[in-house]
Amino acid sequence: MLFSNRRVEEELERIRKANLPPAKPEEEVAVIATEETAEDADVNITAKDIFAMIIAAYSIILPYAAIFIGITILFVYLFLR
């Protein structure tokens, strides 16, 4: 029983090692870290960007709202006629 437990532990260790991501060199890790901070620093949202986002949201929502209001008015007109 003791030998099978050791074998199970060895198998688990092999599985853990196989599932680890490949090791990256220190220089590559440092470059990736500086690129991520540089990308975060470049994000500047201005009032024009916010206005563009609002217009984009309205352009998606407005047609559906107009159709809903039109159908509602049509039903009210047909039932109250």
C-alpha positions in Angstrom: 0.0 0.0 0.0 2.9 2.4 0.8 4.4 1.9 -2.7 1.1 2.7 -4.5 0.7 5.9 -2.5 4.1 7.0 -3.5 3.3 6.2 -7.1 0.2 8.2 -6.9 2.2 11.2 -5.5 4.7 10.8 -8.3 1.9 10.8 -10.9 0.3 13.9 -9.3 3.6 15.7 -9.4 4.1 14.8 -13.1 0.6 16.1 -13.9 1.2 19.3 -12.0 4.5 19.9 -13.9 2.8 19.2 -17.2 0.0 21.7 -16.5 2.4 24.6 -15.6 2.8 27.3 -18.2 6.3 27.4 -19.8 8.7 29.5 -17.9 9.5 32.9 -19.4 12.9 34.5 -19.2 13.2 37.4 -16.7 13.8 40.0 -19.5 10.6 39.0 -21.4 8.6 39.3 -18.2 10.0 42.8 -17.6 9.2 43.9 -21.1 5.6 42.6 -20.9 5.2 44.4 -17.6 6.4 47.7 -19.0 4.2 47.3 -22.1 1.1 46.7 -19.9 1.7 49.8 -17.8 2.4 51.9 -21.0 -0.9 50.7 -22.5 -2.7 51.7 -19.3 -1.1 55.1 -19.3 -2.2 55.8 -22.9 -5.9 55.6 -22.1 -7.4 59.2 -22.1 -11.1 59.5 -22.4 -12.2 63.0 -23.4 -15.6 64.5 -23.6 -15.8 63.9 -27.3 -15.2 60.2 -26.7 -18.0 60.1 -24.2 -20.3 61.9 -26.6 -19.5 59.4 -29.3 -20.3 56.5 -27.0 -23.7 58.1 -26.1 -24.5 58.7 -29.8 -23.5 55.0 -30.5 -25.8 53.8 -27.7 -28.7 55.9 -29.0 -28.2 54.7 -32.6 -28.7 51.2 -31.3 -31.6 51.8 -29.0 -33.6 54.5 -30.9 -34.9 52.4 -33.8 -36.3 49.8 -31.4 -37.9 52.5 -29.2 -39.4 54.1 -32.3 -40.9 50.8 -33.4 -42.3 50.1 -30.0 -43.9 53.6 -29.8 -45.3 53.2 -33.3 -46.8 49.8 -32.6 -48.3 51.1 -29.3 -49.8 54.1 -31.1 -51.2 51.9 -33.8 -52.9 49.5 -31.3 -54.3 52.5 -29.3 -55.7 54.0 -32.5 -57.2 50.6 -33.6 -58.9 49.9 -30.3 -60.2 53.4 -29.7 -61.6 53.9 -33.2 
